[in-house]
Amino acid sequence: MNDFRTAGHAAVDLLADYLGGLPEGPVWQEMDPAARERLLTLPLPQRGRGLPELVADIGADVLPYPMGNGHPRFFGWVNAAPAPAGVLATMAAAAMNPSSAGGDHADVHLERTVVRWIAELAGFPHLPGAGLLTSGASMATIVALGTARSRAARQLGVDVREEGLAALPQLVGYVSAETHSCVRKAVELLGLGSRSLRTVPTDPAGHLDPAALRLRVKADRAAGLHPFLAVASAGTVNTGAVDDLAAIADVCAEEGLWLHVDGAYGAFGLLDPVIADRYTGLDRADSLALDPHKWLGVPVDCGCVLVRDPVELRGTFSLVPSYLRDENAGGLGWFSEYGIEQTRPFRSLKVWATIAASGREGIASDVAHCTAMARRLGELVAAEPELQLMAPVESSIAAFRFAPDGVSDELLEQVNSALSVEVQRRGRTFVTGTLLNGHEAVRACLINPAVTEADLAVLVQEVRAAGADLLAGLSAS
C-alpha cells in the first residue's frame, strides 16, 4: 500500500496541475507523430512496473494530448468538461469496484437516490424502480424503446419475449429528420427495422410538426399498420431546438402511442427560467433519456433512462436465474432486471458527488449561464456581416456559417465543409461541422460553465479568420 499511497498522491497532484492548466494551453492539437506511434506500438511488458513510474508515463504520454473538451473554448459536439467532484468520486468508485447489478451495498441504494435526483432536476415524475443509470443515452434509448415495443406487443396479444418478432404485426414509429441517430440504431437492434420509422416533417427551425404527426399516424393506421411510438427532442444536437412537447404528447395520448423524449443533451435546459416554458409537456412522456455526462459534467460514462411505469420496464427485462437469486434484493429486485447490463459499474458515486457539490441552485445557475452565453454568441454572429446564423438559439447551441457577400453558393459550401477542421487545427478554439437545411455549417455547443464572452469573441474571430484563409486558397486554385 505504500507504493499506492505515494503514486496516488502523485496522481492527484498531476491531475490538479493538468486541470488547472487547461485554459492556458491550446484547446486541441494534433498528436506528435512519435508520441502517436509510441502509443500504437507499445509492446506487451514482460515484467511489471511500479505505480509511480506508471503515473509518470501518464503525465508524459497521455495528458499532453487531450480531446480538448476540458478547455472553456471547446464547443465541439456535446462533450463536457469533467466536474472535479466527479473525478474524485470516480477514483473512490474504482477502489470499491462492485458490480452494481443489485444486492445490499452502498452503490445500489445510492443509484436509487441519484436517479430520483435526476428525475427531480428534469421535472419528470418518478416512482421507485422507474429508471436506472446506463452507459449513455444510446443505451438508455434501447432500454426505453425496448419497453415501448414490449407494451405494444402485449396490447396486441403477443408476448414478444416468448414468441419473438415473427408473431408481431408491423409496428411503426415516428421521428423527425433532426432525431438523434441512436433512435434508429435502437430500432434496428430491437429487430423492428429502420423502415418501421416514419420521418415526420419539421418547420424551418427543426421542430417536429405535431399536426403532420397526427396525419401520418391516422394514415398508417388506416393502412392496417400499428403505430406505437413517437420520439420528440428536448434539444436537438444540430441546433438545440426543443420540440412542442405538449402538442406531441396530446397526439400520443389520442392515438395511444408511447412518447419517448430524447433529452440527452438538452433536457436540463428547463432549469433556466428564461427558456423553461419550452419544455412544457416533458413530464407527460412515457420515457426520457438523459446524459448526466453532458450538461451536468459527470465524467463519462453516465446516461440515465427514466420511465413512467416501472412495471413495464421490469417486465421487459427481468430474468433471474437460480444462481442470481438474492434474498437481500428487496421488493424492487436488482437493477439488472430493468435493463440489459448484468455486471454494471459503480456510476452513481460520481453522479452523487457532481450534483451534491453544486446543489440544485448551482446546477441551475450553470445551465442559465450557458444558455445566456449561447444567446450572446448568436448576437455576435448576427452582428458579423461575414457570418450567417442558421437557426434561432433556443438552448445552448448556435449554428452558423461563413457567408460573405459576393461568393458563389458552391464556393461557400466548400469553405464551410472544411471550416471546422481548419478552426480545430489552429488550436485556439474548437467547433464541429454539420449540415443544416442542405447547407454546410459549424455548430458551437456551450455546456461548460467556465465559458466567458471573451471566449466567444475568440470563437467568432477564429471562424472568420479560418474562413477567409480557406476562401482565399480555394479562390486561388
N, C-alpha and C positions, 0 to 999 in steps of 0.2 A: 504493500500500500504506500510505502514511502515514494516509490517511483511514480505512482499515480498521483500522489499529492503534489509532488514537485512539477510534474508535467501539467496537471490541472491548473495550478496557479499560473504557469507559463501560458497555457492556452487562453485563460481568461484575459490576461494582460494583452496577449496577441490580438484577440478578438476585439477588445475595447479600443486598442490603437487602430485596428482596421476600420471599425465602425465610425470612430471619431474622425478619421482622416478622409472619409469618402468625399465630403463636399469640396475638398481642395484638389482632388485628383481628377483625371478625365472621367467622363461618365462611362465610356466603354472604349476599349482599344483592341485591335486585332492582336492575337497572341503572338509572342515572339516565336518564330518558326522552330527554333531549337527547343524552346520550352514545350511547344505542342508535340514535337517529335518525342521528347523525353517522356511525356505522359502517355503517349500512344504506344511506346515500345518498352515500357517498364518490364523487366524480366521477373518471373516468379522468384522471390527470395528463397534461398535455401536455409538461411538461419534468421531467427527473429532479431528485431532491433528494439532498443529501449524507447520508452514512451517519450522522453524529452527530445530524442532525435526525430521521432515522427512528427511532433509538434513543430519542430524547426523546419521540416520538409514542407509541412502545410503552409507555413509562413512564406517559404521561398518559392514554391511551385504552384500553389493553388490560389491563395488570397490575392496575389497581384493581378489575377485575370478573372474578374467577376463578370457576370452578365450585365451588371450596371444598375440593377433595379434598386439598390440601396441608396443611390445618389438622388438628391432632390430635383435634378434636371432630367431624370429618366421618366419619359412619358410614353413608353412603348407598351403595346399590348395591354394587359391588365395585371401587371406583376408588381407586388407591393414590396416596400422596404420592410425588413423584419422588425417587429416590436422587440426591444431589448428584454422585456419581461418574458416574452415567448421564447427567446433564445435561451435564457437561463432555465426556464421550465423544461425545455427540450432536453437539456443535459440531465436534469433530475429524472425525467421520464425514462430516458435511455438507461440510467443507472438501475432503475427498478425493473424495466424490461418485461412487463407482464404481457399476457395475451388478454386484451380487453373484450373477449368474446362474452364473458359472463362470470358469475361467481360472486363471492362476498369479499371484495378487496377494493381499495380506495378508488382506483381508476373507474370502476364500473359505476359507482354511486356519483362520482364527480361528473361523469359523462351525462347522467340523467340531469344533473343540475345545469351544466353548460348548454345542453340542448334546450332546456327551458329558458335559460337566459337569452339565447339566440332568438327563440320564438318571441320573447318579450321585446327585444330590440326591433324585430321585424314586424311587430304588431300582429302576429299570427296566433290564432287560438291553439292552445296546447293541452293535450291530455297526456297523462303518464304513458310512456311507451310509444308515443306518436312521433318518433323521429330518432335519428342517430347520426353520428359523425361518420363521414366517408373520406375517401382519398381526395375527392374534389367533386365539383358539380357534375362532371361526366358520369361518375358512379352514382351520384345522387339521382340523376335523371334516369338511369337504368332502373334503379330501385323504384322510383315514383311511377314510371311508365309500365314497369312490370306489375305493379299493384293495380294500375288502371286497367291493364289487359286482363288481369285476374278477375276484377269486378265485372268487366264487360262480359267475359266468358260465363261467369256464374249467372248473370242476368239472362243469358241466352240458354241456360240449362246445361252448360258444358263445364266440367272440371278439367281445366287446361293442364293442371299438373299431372293428372292421371291419364287423360285421353290425348293430350298433345294438340298441336295446332291444326292437325288434319280434321279435327272434329269441329273446328270453328268456321262459321261463315266469314265473308270478307269484312274485316273491320277497317274503318278509315279514321284518320286523324287530321287535324288542321293546324297549319303553321303559316308563317309569312316568310318572305324572302330574307328577312332580317333575323329569323330564328337561328340560334346557335347550332353549329354542325353536330354537337353532341346529341341533339334530339334525333337526328337522322341515324346516327350511329346506334343509339339505343333501340330505335325501332328495328333496325337491321339485325342487331344482336338478339332481340326478342323474337325474331323469326317472322315478323309481320311484313317485312319487305319495304323498301323505300317508296314503292308505288302506292302503298297504303296512305301516304301523306299527301294531302291536298295543299297546294300553296295558295293562300288567300291574298288578294290584292292589298296593297298598303297605300297610304297617302304619300305625298312627296317627301314628308319628313321621316317616313319609315314606320308609321304606326299601322298595325293590323286593322283592317276595316271591319267593324262589328257587323254592319249591315251586309257586307259581302259574305261574311262568315255564315250568317243566318241563311242566306240564299243557297250557298254551297251545301250546307247540311241538309236542307229540305230537298234539294235536287238529288243528292246522293241517296237519301232515304227513299225517295220516290222511285229511284232506280233499283231498289232492292238491296242496297248496301247497308252497313251497320255503323253509323258514326258513333265514336266512343270517346274521343279525346280532342281537346283544343289546347294549344300551347301559346301562352302570352308572355311577353317580355317586360320585366320591370327594370329596363335599362339595357338596350341592345349594345352589342360590342362595337358596332361601327360608329354610332353617334350618341349612344346613351339615351335613346328615345324610350319613353315609358308608354306602353300601350294603354288604351282606355280599358282598364281592368274591370271597372264596374259594368260597362256595357257588354264586355265579353262574358263576364260572369252571368249577366242576365240571359244571354243566348244559351250558355251552358245549362243554366237552370231550366230553361224552357224545353231544351232538347235532350236533357238527360246525359250531357257529356261530362266527362272528368276534366276539370280545369287544372292544368299544371302551369305554374308560373316559374319562368326562368329568372330568378333574382340573383344569380351567381355573383355578378359584379354589382348590380345597381340597387338591389332591394334596400340596402341600408341608407340610401338617399332619403328615405322617408323620415330620417332623424333630423333633417334640415327643415325647419318650419317654413322656409321660403318656397320649397318645392314639395312639401309633404302632401298637398292635395292631389298631386299627380298620381299618387299611389292608392287613392280611394278604390276599394274593391279587392285589394290584395288579400285581405282577411277572409274573403269568400272562396279562395282557391281550395281545391282538394289536396293539392301538394305544392310544395315550394322548395326549389333548390337554391342553396346559398353557398358562398365560398368565404368563410372567415379568413382564409389565407389571401384574400384580395383586400377589400377596403378596410378590414379590421387589422390587417398587418400580422396575423398569426403566421408563424413560419410554416412553409409548405411541408407536408401536405395536410390540408384540412378543409373538407367540404362538409355540408350538412343537408340532410333531407328532412323536411317536416311534412307530416300528413295530417289530414283532419281526423281520420278514423284509424286508430291503432289496431283494431281488429282486422281490418282489411289488410294492413301492412303485414302483420304477423301471420295471417292466414296464407299470404302469398309465399312466404319464405321459410316458415318454421319447419324444421326437420331435426328431430332429436333422437339420434341412435342411442342404443343402450350404454355405450361407452362414454357418452357425454351427459348422462343424466346427473343432475346436481340438486340435492335437497335444499341447498342454500340459495337457489336461484330466485325464490320468491314468486309472487304471482305474475310478475312481468316476464319471467323467464330470462333467457340470455339475449344479448344484443345480436348474436349470430342467428337468432330466429327472425330477425327483422330486415335482414339484408343478405348479401352474397358472401361476404368475408366470414371465415371461421376464425382463424388467427387474426386478431386486429391489434394495431399498435395503440399505445397509450397517448392518444391525441388530445384528450380532454385537459391535461395539465397545462399545456401551452395556451389553450383557449381560455381556461380559467385565469391564468396569470395575465394574459393580454387584456382581457376585459376588466379584471379586478384592478389592474394598475391604473386604468383610466377612468373607470366607472362610466355609467351611462352619460353623465354630463360631459366628460372628457371625450368620449367617442362621438357624441353628437356635435361637439364643438369642432372636432377634427373633420367630420363629414361636411359641416357647414362651411368650413374654411376651404375645403377642396372644391365644393360647388361654386363658391364665390370666386375663387381663382379661375375656374373654368369659364365662368361668365365674363370675367375680366379678360381672359385670353380671347374670347370671342369678340370683345370690343376692340382689342388691339389688332386682331386680324382684319376686322371690318374697316378699321381706320387706315390700313395699308393699301394703297392703290394697286400694288402688285400681287396682293393676296385676295383670295375669294373664300368666304365662309360657305361651306357646303350644306349645312343644316343648322337649325336653331340649337343652341346649347341648352339641353334640358336637365342634365345631371352633372357629370364631371368629365365629359368627353367633348372635345372640339375637333371637328373635321373640316379641313380646309385644303386649298391647293395654291400653288404658284401660278398666277394667271395675269401677267402684264398685258396691257393693251397692244394690239397690232401683231400678235403672234398667232399663227395658224393653230387650229384645234389639234391637228396631227402632231405638231411640234410640242404643244403643251402636254399632250398625253405622254410623249416620250420623256419629257423633262420630269413630270410628276411621277412617272413609273420608276424612275431612278432616284428620285429626290430623297426618300427616307434613308436609303443606304448611304448616299453621299453625306447626309447630315450625321449619321452614325459614325462614319469614318473620320469626320472632323473632330469628334471627341468631346465637344463642349455641351452637347445635349443629345437626346435620343428620342426619335419618333419612329413609328412604323407606318407602312402604307396600306391602302385598301382601295376598293372600287365602290363608288357611290353613284347610283343613277347613271351607270355607264361611263363614269369619269374616274381616272386615277386621282388619288388624293392622299394626303397624310392625315393621321389622326393622333391626337395627343390625349392621353388618359391621365387624369390628375387624381391619384389616391394617396399621395404622400403628403401628410400634413406639414412637412417641413418646407414645402414649396412656397416661394415668395414671388412678388411681382417682378423683382429683378431677374428671377429665373425665367419668367415668361418673356421678358424682354430679350433675353439671350436666345430663347427658342425662336422668336419671330425674326431676330437678326440672322440667325444661322439658316433658317429656311429661305429667307430672301437671298442671302449670300450664296448658298449652295445652288439655289435655283438659277441665279444669274450665271454662275460658273458653268452649270450644265447647259443652259441655253446658249451661251457663247460657244461652247465646244461643239454642240450639235449643229449650230448655225454655220460654223466654220467648216464642218465636214459635209 
